[in-house]
């Protein structure tokens, strides 16, 4: 199998490696807004978008696919507080407000702000540096896996993996 290692960046969006590192959450949000081409146009209205504060660890599910979020949520919610976001921009807005955030499980390709850019921005926010990041993706190219590792992801899982296996991986990491 041959991999194309010279893939151009998505139209209108600079590659994640060319984004300057933000110094604060405000800088990260400003950068995310610039990448998305506009302001934060909505706040979360998803069920479970605010952690109930039960003292349990929190896992954030970031995916535009509501069905995928629901399937993972159903198997995780007895162990963790679950917070959902529809894209990276919404996740970046919510993540700093979660004091017990242990893991972000993110799709790689999403509107407004993709998972790789979300990870880069999260890694540069001091309060979020220790949050584990797992990528879920329909793509399984060597370039994507390498990019995930460079960004410090603890796992890169292809979406065709059965949900119970995805949940098992999350549970092994978030103890």
C-alpha positions as CSV (number, residue, x, y, z in Angstrom):
1,X,0.0,0.0,0.0
2,X,1.3,3.4,-0.9
3,X,0.6,6.5,1.1
4,X,0.6,10.0,-0.2
5,X,2.6,12.0,2.2
6,X,2.2,15.3,0.5
7,X,-1.5,16.1,1.1
8,X,-2.4,19.8,0.7
9,X,-4.2,21.4,3.7
10,X,-8.0,21.7,3.5
11,X,-9.2,24.7,1.5
12,X,-9.1,27.9,3.5
13,X,-7.5,26.3,6.6
14,X,-3.8,26.3,7.4
15,X,-2.2,23.0,8.4
16,X,-2.2,22.5,12.2
17,X,1.6,22.6,12.3
18,X,1.6,26.3,11.0
19,X,-0.7,27.5,13.8
20,X,1.2,29.5,16.4
21,X,1.0,28.1,20.0
22,X,-1.5,30.1,22.0
23,X,-0.4,31.3,25.4
24,X,-3.8,31.2,27.1
25,X,-7.3,29.9,26.7
26,X,-8.4,33.3,25.3
27,X,-5.6,33.1,22.7
28,X,-6.6,29.5,21.8
29,X,-10.3,30.6,21.3
30,X,-9.2,33.5,19.2
31,X,-7.0,31.2,17.1
32,X,-9.8,28.7,16.7
33,X,-12.2,31.5,15.7
34,X,-9.7,32.6,13.0
35,X,-9.3,29.1,11.7
36,X,-13.1,28.6,11.6
37,X,-13.6,31.9,9.8
38,X,-15.9,33.5,12.4
39,X,-17.0,33.7,16.0
40,X,-18.4,31.1,18.3
41,X,-21.9,31.1,17.0
42,X,-23.5,28.8,19.5
43,X,-23.2,27.5,23.0
44,X,-23.8,23.8,23.6
45,X,-27.4,22.7,23.9
46,X,-26.6,19.0,23.8
47,X,-27.9,16.7,26.5
48,X,-25.1,16.1,28.9
49,X,-23.2,19.1,27.7
50,X,-22.5,20.2,31.3
51,X,-20.9,17.8,33.7
52,X,-23.2,17.2,36.7
53,X,-20.3,17.5,39.2
54,X,-20.6,14.0,40.7
55,X,-16.9,13.8,41.6
56,X,-16.4,11.2,38.8
57,X,-13.9,11.8,36.0
58,X,-15.3,13.3,32.8
59,X,-14.9,12.1,29.2
60,X,-15.8,14.5,26.4
61,X,-17.1,13.0,23.2
62,X,-16.4,15.3,20.2
63,X,-18.1,14.2,16.9
64,X,-20.5,15.6,14.5
65,X,-22.2,12.2,14.3
66,X,-24.8,12.2,17.1
67,X,-25.5,8.5,16.7
68,X,-21.8,7.7,17.3
69,X,-21.7,9.9,20.4
70,X,-24.9,8.3,21.7
71,X,-23.6,4.7,21.2
72,X,-20.4,5.5,23.1
73,X,-22.2,7.5,25.7
74,X,-24.6,4.7,26.5
75,X,-21.7,2.4,27.4
76,X,-19.6,4.9,29.3
77,X,-22.1,6.9,31.3
78,X,-22.3,4.4,34.2
79,X,-18.5,5.0,34.8
80,X,-17.9,8.6,33.9
81,X,-19.6,12.0,33.5
82,X,-20.0,12.4,29.8
83,X,-19.9,15.7,28.0
84,X,-20.7,16.1,24.3
85,X,-19.6,18.6,21.6
86,X,-20.6,18.6,17.9
87,X,-17.2,19.9,16.7
88,X,-13.8,21.1,17.9
89,X,-14.9,24.7,18.3
90,X,-17.6,23.7,20.7
91,X,-15.2,21.3,22.6
92,X,-12.6,24.1,22.9
93,X,-15.3,26.3,24.4
94,X,-16.5,23.7,26.9
95,X,-13.3,21.8,27.9
96,X,-11.7,24.5,30.2
97,X,-14.9,24.6,32.3
98,X,-14.7,20.9,33.2
99,X,-12.6,20.5,36.4
100,X,-12.5,16.7,36.2
101,X,-11.9,16.3,32.4
102,X,-9.8,13.2,32.0
103,X,-10.1,12.4,28.3
104,X,-11.3,13.9,25.0
105,X,-12.4,11.4,22.4
106,X,-12.5,13.3,19.1
107,X,-13.3,12.6,15.5
108,X,-10.5,13.9,13.3
109,X,-12.6,15.5,10.5
110,X,-15.3,17.9,11.6
111,X,-16.7,21.3,10.5
112,X,-15.4,24.5,11.9
113,X,-12.4,23.0,13.8
114,X,-11.0,19.5,13.1
115,X,-9.8,17.1,15.8
116,X,-6.1,17.6,15.0
117,X,-6.3,21.4,15.4
118,X,-8.4,20.9,18.6
119,X,-5.6,18.7,20.0
120,X,-2.9,21.2,19.2
121,X,-4.9,24.0,20.9
122,X,-5.8,21.8,23.9
123,X,-2.1,20.9,24.4
124,X,-1.2,24.5,24.6
125,X,-3.7,25.4,27.3
126,X,-1.9,24.9,30.7
127,X,-5.1,23.7,32.5
128,X,-5.7,21.0,29.8
129,X,-2.1,19.7,29.1
130,X,-2.7,16.5,31.1
131,X,-6.0,15.6,29.4
132,X,-5.7,12.4,27.4
133,X,-6.7,12.6,23.8
134,X,-8.1,9.7,21.7
135,X,-8.9,10.1,18.1
136,X,-11.7,8.3,16.3
137,X,-11.6,8.5,12.6
138,X,-12.9,7.0,9.4
139,X,-9.5,7.5,7.9
140,X,-6.6,5.2,8.7
141,X,-3.7,6.6,6.7
142,X,-0.2,6.4,8.1
143,X,0.0,10.2,7.9
144,X,-3.0,10.7,10.1
145,X,-1.7,8.2,12.7
146,X,1.6,9.9,12.7
147,X,0.0,13.3,13.2
148,X,-2.0,12.0,16.1
149,X,1.1,10.6,17.8
150,X,3.0,13.9,17.2
151,X,0.1,15.7,18.9
152,X,0.4,13.4,21.9
153,X,-2.7,11.3,21.4
154,X,-2.9,8.2,23.6
155,X,-4.9,6.3,21.0
156,X,-5.9,6.5,17.3
157,X,-8.9,4.2,16.6
158,X,-10.7,3.7,13.3
159,X,-14.5,4.2,13.6
160,X,-15.2,0.7,12.2
161,X,-13.9,-0.7,15.5
162,X,-16.8,-2.1,17.5
163,X,-18.0,0.4,20.2
164,X,-17.4,-2.1,23.0
165,X,-13.7,-2.2,22.0
166,X,-13.5,1.6,21.9
167,X,-15.1,1.8,25.3
168,X,-12.6,-0.8,26.6
169,X,-9.7,1.3,25.4
170,X,-11.1,4.4,27.1
171,X,-11.7,2.5,30.4
172,X,-8.0,1.2,30.3
173,X,-6.8,4.7,30.0
174,X,-9.2,6.6,32.3
175,X,-8.9,4.6,35.5
